[in-house]
Amino acid sequence: MNSFVTGRRLARELGEWRSGAPAYRALAERIRVLLMDGRLSSGARLPAERELSQALDLSRTTVAAAYSKLRDDGYLESVRGSGSTLQLPGRERGEHSLQHSLALDFTKATSPAYPGIQAAYAAAVEELPNYLSHDGFDLVGLPDLREAIAQSYRDRGLATSPDQIMVTIGAQNALNLITRTLYSPGERILVEQPTYPHALDTFTQAGARVIAFPVRQDGGWDLPEALLQIRRAAPTLAYLMPDFHNPTGMSMSLHEREYLAAAASREGTVLVADETTALLDIDRGQMPPMATFSPNIISIGSLGKIAWGGLRIGWIRGSREVLAQLLRNRPAVDLGTPMMEQLVATKLIQDMPSMMASRSLDLRRGRDTAIRLLKEYVPRWQVQVPDGGLCLWINTETVSSSALALAARAEGMGIVPGPRFGIDGAFERYLRLPFSYSEEQLSEGIQILGRIAHGVGSDPLRMPLQAVI
Ligand SMILES: Cc1ncc(COP(=O)(O)O)c(C=O)c1O
């Protein structure tokens, strides 16, 4: 989808773009970083030189020189009369080939499959013949699976019936369906800052005006700011991750849950609680699901993190009225969830306590290893120890994480820089490090980070670029 980037938006995304290099090169380099890590998309049209020079308070010659450098390097195509469009040069196009070229890929916060998954597939194959006489298009989910998901909420203390559950093709698909159904272009959506990047992508592609309130490692969810935003901007949706928030790993306290649920309900904002990471407890213990605090909350869940990303099974829990609305809209998004995967998911959910115990063990090992290695190789970086989830949210204090991510690429390592999790170029000094990898991978990756962090400083130009994020 081609989009038009205004001068003001680009200025916000650029954040702290200046470095020791000449301004035109620093500007070109930062635009390239934004393209590489997905903050600007290939095909996006950049603002006219005059507009950007005004937005950045720079001479037009500098902007023209930056655009010219991007053109020379193959990142920009300019056609007289129709502006300048970002593009990935042939060698760097296609995320797939790039991902495979990385020796160490820390760009995804995921784990390998739960060991019991193969047995679940084998059992599902046995059952498949019972379903082959049906047409196989399933927009709501198999009754047994919906009941198993409802039971998992009841086990956590929240009364839920199967007709409050819709099975989806993962949580991302659920979020897309909710957004398309409940949101109209031009309205506002409230998110946490930082937040999950692909939620941001979904909202911005739907034309949303995204507003944010902070989640801080030293203070939690900024409730007064959230309330102010909800009151002032009347967002249609508020998207939150109450448990093991991605990327900070934090969980809302009981008070924060109650407060945000009440505020959203009072002001007519629909709260969407993404609980994709909620089952990844290491040493926190159980918390009540967000929907315990208001019947208007829509919850999203997934087996992607606890069982396997390749399963692509998620769900939505909501009121019957909301589910009926979602059902009417679903055919525009997809025509149902695959049968085989639903059968597998039904088996796996019945195995939930073992899945959680197995994940918890692996995540504890990963977390403790990563913390130990960071202390050894990059002792200046500030990191809080999360009690669940998959990631460390590192405050490097001085290092530009965009520059660091580029430098890491040159070493064959993929890592996502902080600003991918924020709006307006925030979190340049932060880095997300998933710890759901093996001890060897963590050791190699953190040693690379330690080695390159000294050379990077805040200047992305010093490091050669090898690939796309
Ligand atoms: C917070 C959050 N929501 C949703 C998703 C997407 O989940 P799924 O793989 O089930 O589509 C992810 C995956 O990274 C996530 O971290």
The ligand as an ORCA input file, in Angstrom:
! r2SCAN-3c Opt
* xyz 0 1
  C       1.594     -8.813     22.085
  C       1.412     -9.661     20.873
  N       0.212     -9.716     20.267
  C       0.013    -10.462     19.184
  C       1.030    -11.198     18.623
  C       0.745    -12.016     17.395
  O       0.353    -13.275     17.808
  P      -0.007    -14.474     16.787
  O       1.285    -15.123     16.436
  O      -0.911    -15.352     17.571
  O      -0.684    -13.861     15.615
  C       2.295    -11.172     19.198
  C       3.391    -11.936     18.596
  O       4.524    -11.550     18.639
  C       2.492    -10.387     20.357
  O       3.675    -10.317     20.952
*
